[in-house]
Amino acid sequence: MVETRSDVLEVIRLGHPVLRMRAEDVPENLFGSAELEELKRKLEVTMAEEGGVGLAAPQVAESLRCFIYWVPESDDSPEISPRLLVNPVIKPIGREVEEGWEGCLSVPGLRGLVPRYRRIKVKARLLDGQSLSFTADGFHARVIQHEYDHLDGIVYLDRMESPASLAFEEEWERYILKDPES
Ligand code: NI
């Protein structure tokens, strides 16, 4: 596959009305289509270009219930290579919630502490229509909950318990990342 500059889409920012809309289900006739394949490719290229771990279709002004994400390898999980989840349904497993830092390509330059369920159950379809069901925890669960929210017109700022932790990325790296206990 040859990637070209034209595959990089514009990521819309807070204030664009599509970010606040409930996205539509991906219709049955799009599964396995060149159109959905192309959307996946463009979301993946755009996410990589912008250095994100997830990108939902509404963030490129496509009001459809799907998002791409990936999870880098860490101590608690192997790498999950980029995949497109279509028409996902998520449900918390247990009530355990943990706070973690998030940012968003549609809210550029900021980081904030967001409470998310620690474990979730995910059901979704893949590009070809195949059904997928799995559990996700920790960072993986966080990424999915963040991206899922975009399908309902919700951004992470709405989920913050207080805006007091909001920080610009530069200051976040300088003062918070270096001293995460403070
Ligand atoms: Ni986001």
Boltz pocket constraint, residues with backbone or C-beta under 6 A from the ligand:
constraints:
  - pocket:
      binder: B
      contacts: [[A, 54], [A, 103], [A, 104], [A, 105], [A, 106], [A, 146], [A, 147], [A, 150]]
      max_distance: 6.0
